[in-house]
């Protein structure tokens, strides 16, 4: 499911651990919305594949979907960081 919600400034969309996607209610452009959905669907797949997870404190990631989780503390600098492999993968799929 996809929900349009009030979001904090600078956040256009999110892939949630339950498989849903939220999009900022401020997004009005249909092409932009489609791009956000494509991006977030990559993260949904990463979560389902066991390669990405997060909670309020940390981002957990592993490229193979098996083995030990790498843990990154969540912050404005790490959340959505375009240099992380999971974000690069999502931007490359758009």
C-alpha positions in Angstrom: 0.0 0.0 0.0 1.0 3.6 -0.6 -0.1 6.4 1.7 0.2 10.2 1.4 1.1 11.7 4.7 2.5 14.8 6.3 6.3 14.4 6.3 9.2 16.2 7.8 11.0 18.7 5.6 13.2 17.2 3.0 11.6 13.7 3.1 9.7 12.8 -0.1 9.1 9.1 0.5 9.8 6.1 2.8 9.8 2.4 2.5 8.5 1.0 5.7 9.4 -2.3 7.3 5.9 -3.7 6.8 6.2 -3.2 3.0 4.1 -0.1 2.7 5.4 3.2 1.2 4.6 6.6 2.4 4.9 9.7 0.2 4.8 13.3 1.4 1.4 14.9 0.9 3.3 17.9 -0.5 4.3 15.9 -3.7 1.9 17.1 -6.4 3.8 16.3 -9.6 2.7 12.9 -10.9 6.1 12.1 -12.6 7.9 12.9 -9.3 5.5 10.7 -7.4 6.1 7.8 -9.9 9.9 8.3 -9.5 9.5 8.2 -5.7 7.5 5.0 -5.8 10.1 3.3 -8.1 12.8 4.3 -5.7 11.0 3.2 -2.6 10.0 -0.1 -4.2 13.7 -0.9 -4.5 14.0 -0.5 -0.7 10.9 -2.6 -0.2 12.6 -5.4 -2.2 15.8 -4.9 -0.3 13.9 -5.3 3.0 12.0 -8.4 1.7 15.3 -9.9 0.5 16.8 -9.6 4.0 19.4 -7.1 2.8 18.1 -4.0 4.5 16.3 -3.2 7.8 15.9 -0.3 10.1 14.5 0.8 13.4 14.4 4.1 15.2 18.1 3.9 16.1 19.9 2.0 13.4 20.1 0.9 9.8 21.0 -2.7 9.3 22.4 -3.8 6.0 24.1 -6.8 4.3 24.5 -7.0 0.5 23.9 -10.8 0.3 20.9 -11.1 2.5 22.7 -13.7 4.6 25.3 -13.4 7.3 26.1 -10.8 9.9 24.3 -7.4 9.7 26.4 -4.3 9.4 24.9 -1.6 11.6 24.9 2.2 11.0 23.5 4.6 13.6 20.7 6.6 12.1 21.1 10.4 11.6 20.4 13.1 9.1 23.7 12.3 7.6 23.1 8.5 7.2 19.4 8.4 6.3 19.1 8.7 2.6 22.8 9.0 2.1 23.3 8.7 -1.7 26.8 7.0 -1.1 25.3 4.0 0.7 25.0 0.9 -1.5 21.3 0.6 -0.8 20.6 4.2 -2.0 22.9 3.8 -5.0 20.9 0.7 -6.0 17.6 2.5 -5.6 18.8 5.6 -7.6 20.2 3.3 -10.4 16.8 1.6 -10.8 14.9 4.8 -11.4 
